[in-house]
Amino acid sequence: MAVQHFDVAIVGAGIVGLAHALAAAKRGQRVVVFERNPYAVGASIRNFGMIWPIGQPTGLLLERAMKARSLWQDIAPQAGFHTNPCGSLHLAYREDELAVLEEFVALRQSDTVKLLSPQEAAAKSRAIVTDGLLGALWSSTEIIVDPREAIQKLPGFLQTTYGVTFKFGHVVTEIQAPQLIAGGQPWSADRIFVCSGSDFETLYPQVYAASNLTKVKLQMMRTAPQPNSFSIGPALCAGLTLTHYAAFATCPSLGVLKTRIEEETPHFPQWGIHVMVSQNALGELVIGDSHEYGLNPEPFDNAQINDYVLGYLKGFAQVPDFHIAETWNGVYAKLPGKTEFIVHPEPGVTIVNALSGAGMTLSFGLAEEVVSAAWDK
């Protein structure tokens, strides 16, 4: 039997793999994507569905996020999934939180962000708690998609529009470029991109053993659709989120905020909790999350973590129905101190991993850079 040959082979049909498939196919390359499961079930479908440029620091990462944002907007109507360019609100109820927001707006110097009064924030969302609200950061750049819908529909779009071949249920067990074994059969490709997410031990185990990669487990929840088409408007978050994203790291008051949180509510940093809420096209609220680090995360959800998240959420959001319809956890790869893990273990092979929980925000932009670099060599 003749070995099937492609210009590009991609391991993994999560958002990182799909983004690289798009970037390569747009260059006219014949692309095949191998996914070990019948459909992607990892971190790419277990997140908020937030394209979140506001969390990225000024420079390369913000530019990458904005490039990805543009691609999401271009692709969604063609692929047939919903996007909501609703923006976001970071709500401040304490003076140290407001100080960070004021410093951020001064440092970012962009017409996409604005500091709002409590009254202006309330006009943006009827879901926010206004008692004790001191102000809010408005950002116009955030987009919400339902990751379950988007990751399901993107392969069909790539196949129909660009001729990408998908081989679901095909586990890649060996790579010796340009050859690889997938689904028990030999294949070949001029370039191979390994985008296997948290399942990073399977291929090139020596590379990963030396990488310092770890895993991060997060817990999330989803409500039933809100009654009477109730809309929260923008995605919402509060002071805890300021301690999580690198965009706020240069704000002088951030240290004061972190110290106060550690002293008053040590369980939040203990479990890596920061609380956000988005709403999908069905009207369901997606709520989370926590961050537990280690190479072997516990598979069991911790009910106390979910209680902490919901308790904090109710301090800044009020909605008709907080009843939780689903809970789950997700696991993604992270390289401490880095925004992504990109290595070339052998000629013709590129590993792309560890976008550290920002896959929806950064993958499309990063893939353009990685694929361009591969062809420009």
N, C-alpha and C positions, 0 to 999 in steps of 0.2 A: 504493500500500500504506500502510495506516494505521501511524503510529509507535506502537509499544508503549510504554505509560507505566507507571512504577512510582513508589511513594512514595520508595523508596531504591534507589540503584544503588551497588554496591561493586565496585571494581577490585582483583582479587587474591583467590584462594581459599587463601592461606596462613593461619596462625593469627590474624594481625591482622585480615584480612578476614573470616574466619569468626566471630571474636569480635564484630565490629561487626554482622554479619548477625544474630547471636543477639540482641544488645542491641536492635536496631531491630525485629526481628520480635516480640520479647516485648512491644513497645509497640503491637502490632497493625498495624504497617506492612507494606505489600506490598514485598518485597525481591527484587532480582535481583542475582546475583553473577556477574561476568565474570572468567574465568580464561583466560589466553592459551594455556596448555598443556592437553593432555587430562586432566591431573590435576596437583595442586601438586607441584613437584619441587624447590623452593628450600630455603632454610634451615629452613623449618618441618618438613621430614622428615629433616634432616641434623644432628640434635642429640642430646643425651643422653636427651631425654624427661623431664627433671627439672623439676618444679614446686618451686622452690627459695627459699622465703621467708627462710631463714636468711641468704641473701646480701644481703638488702635492709635498708637502714638504718631505724631506728625512725622512725615518722612516716607520711607519705603513702604512700611506696613499700611499706613493710611492710604497711600496711592494704590497699593495692591487691593485693599478692601474696596476702594471706589471703582477700580476696574472690574472687580468681581460683581459689584452692585450693578454696574451697567450691563454686564453679560446676563445676570439673572433677569433683568428687565427685558432684554432682547429675546431671551430664550423662552420665557414663561408663556407668552401667547402662542408661540409656535408649538410648544410641547403640550399645551392645554392644561397647565396648572395655575392656580390662583396666586397672585402676589398682592400684598397690601403695603404700599409705601407710606406707612402711618407715622413714621418718626418715633421718637422716644421722649420720655420725661424722667429725669432723675430728681426725686423729691427730697427736700431738705427740711427736717424737723428740729435739728439742733444747730447751734451756732457754728460748731466745727464743720458740720456738713455744708452749711451755706458758704463758709469761708473757702472750702475746697472748690465749690462750684464757681465762686467769683474768680478765684485764681485760674481755674481752667479756662473760663471764657476769655480772660485777659491774655493767657498764654496762647490759646489756639488761634485767636484773631481770624475768625472765619464767619462768613455770613450764614453758614449752616447751623450755627449754635447761637443761643440767646438765653440770657438769664431772665426768668419770668417772675413777676409778683405772684402771691397766692391767688389773686383774682384772675390773673392771666392764665395761670396753670389750670384753674378750675374750668375756664372756658375751653381748654383743650380736651379735658376728660371729665365726664361726670362720675367716674369711678374713683377718683382720688379722695382721700380723707383730708378735709381742709382744716380740721381742728389742729392747731399747733403748727400748721404749715408756714414756713418762713420764706420759701421761694422754691424755684425749680429750674433745672437746666433743660431747655428744649433743644432737641436736635432733629433736623429734617431728613437725615440720611438713612434711617433704619427702615428695613423692609422685612415683612413677615411672610414666610411661606409655610405650608404644612410639609415637613420633611418626608412624612410617609407618602404623601401624594407626589411630591416632586421627584423623589428617588425612584419611585415606581414608574413614573412617566418619562423620565429622561432617557432610559435606554431605547424606548420606542422612537423617540425624537431623533436620537443619534443614528439609529438604524435606518429610519426612513429618509432623513435629510442628508446624511453623510455616508451611508452605507457601512456603518460600523457593525461588525459581527459580534454577537454576544453568545458566550458559551456558559450558561448557568449550570450549576451542578457539576462543574469541572474543577477539581482540586489540582492546583499546580504543586507537584511534589518534588520537582527537580529542575534546576536551571544550569545549563552549561552553554552559555551564549555561543552561537545564535540558536541553539536547540533548547527546548524545554519539554517537560512531560506534563500534560494536563488531561485530566479525565482518563488516565492510563494510556494515553496516546501521545506520540511524538508530534511536535509542532516546531516551526522555526520562525524567527523574526529578526530583522536587522537591528531593531532597538526594543528593549524590554524595560518596562517601568513597573516596579513592584510597589503597589499601593495597598498593602494588606492590613493597615490599621493596627488594632491592638493584638491581632494574631501575628505578631512580628517574630515569634520564635520559629515558625515553620520553615522559612527559607533563610539562608545565610545566618544560621544561629551564631557563628563565631563573630560576625559583624555586630550583631545585636548585643552579644554578651560583653563586647568591649565599648558599647555606645553610651552607657549610663542611662538608657531609656528606662522609664518606669510606666506604670499604668495609673489611670485616674478613674475612680468609680464615682458616678454622680447619681443622685436620686431625684426623680421627678414625678409630677402628678398632672392629671388632666380632669377637668370638670365635665359634666354634661353640658350641652349647649345652653347658654344663658336664655332665660325666658324672655318673650316679647322682643326678640332681636336686640337685647341690650348689648351695647358696644362700649368697650373701655377706651376706644380711640387709640392713642399711641401705646406702644409697649411701656410698661411702668416698672420702675425700680426706685430704690432709696439709698440711704447712706452706706449700707453694707457693700453695695456694688462699687462704690468709689474705691474701696480697698482691694478690689479684685482685678480691675483692668489696668493695663500698663499705661493707658492714655493719661491717667491721673497721677502717675508716679512722681512727676516733677512738681506737683503742687506743694508748696511749703507747709501747708496746714495738714497734709495727709498723715504725718506722724502723730500729731495730736489726736486726730480722729481714730487712728488705729489703737493708740494707747487707751483711749476712753472705752472703745469696744472691748478690748481685752480685759479691762478691769471690771466693766459692768456686766458683760455677757460673754464670758470666756468660752462658752459652748459654740459660739459662732466661729471663731478662728479654729477651735479644736476640730470641728468637722468641715472646715472650709466652706461654710455656708454664706452665700449671698443670695438675695431673693429678688426674682424678676417674675413678671407675668406678661404673657402675650396672648393673643386671641386669633384663632384660625378662622377660615371661611365658614365653618360650621357653627361658629359661635362658642366653641369650647375654649376654655382658658387653659393654657399650658403654664405650669407653675414649677419653680425649682430655684436653686438646686444646691447640692453639697459636693464636696471634693475630698475623696479618700485616696491616699497615695500608697502604692506598693505593687510589686510584681504579681501578687496573687490576691486580688481583692475578694472579700467575702461575697458570696453570691446572694446573701440574704439582705433584704431591705430592713433598715432600722426605723421602726415606727416613731421613735422619739425625734429623729431627724426631721421626718415629715411634719411632726407637730411643731417643732421649732420654726420650720419654714412657713407653715400656715399662720402661726401666731404672729410672726413678724409681718407677713403679707397683710394681715388684717389691720395692722397699724398704719398702713398707707393706702390700702385699696378697699373699696366697699362695692360689692356686686350683689345682685339678687340671690345667687345660689352658689355657695362654696362647696356643695356636695361633691366629693371626689369619686369619679367614675372609674379611673384607672391609676395605678401606680406602677412604676418600673424603675430599673436602673440601667445605666449605660456605662461602657468602659472605653476610654480612648487612650492613645499613647501620648506621652509627653517626654520631652528632653529638657530637664531643668536648666533654666537660663537661656534657652534658645526658643525661636519661634517655629522652627521646622527642622527635620532631620533629612538631609539629602547627601547620599554617598554613592560612589560608583564601585561596587565590589569587584567587578570585572569589566573589560571592554564591552560596550554595548548594553550595559545594564545600569539602571538608575533606581535607587531606592528613594521613595518620597514618603515620609511618614511624620508623625508627631507634630501636627499643627496645633496641638495643645488646646483642643476644645474650640478652636476658631475655624473649623473646616468649612462651615457654611459661609462664613464671612470672607475667607481668604483663598479657597481652593481654585476657583476659576482664575483669579489673578495670578496666583503662584504658578499654575500650570502653563500659562502663557510665557512666563519667564523661563521655566524649566525646559519646555519644549523648544523655545527659541534658542536657548543656550546649546541644546543638543544638536540642533541643525546648523548652528553658526560656527561650530568647532571646525 
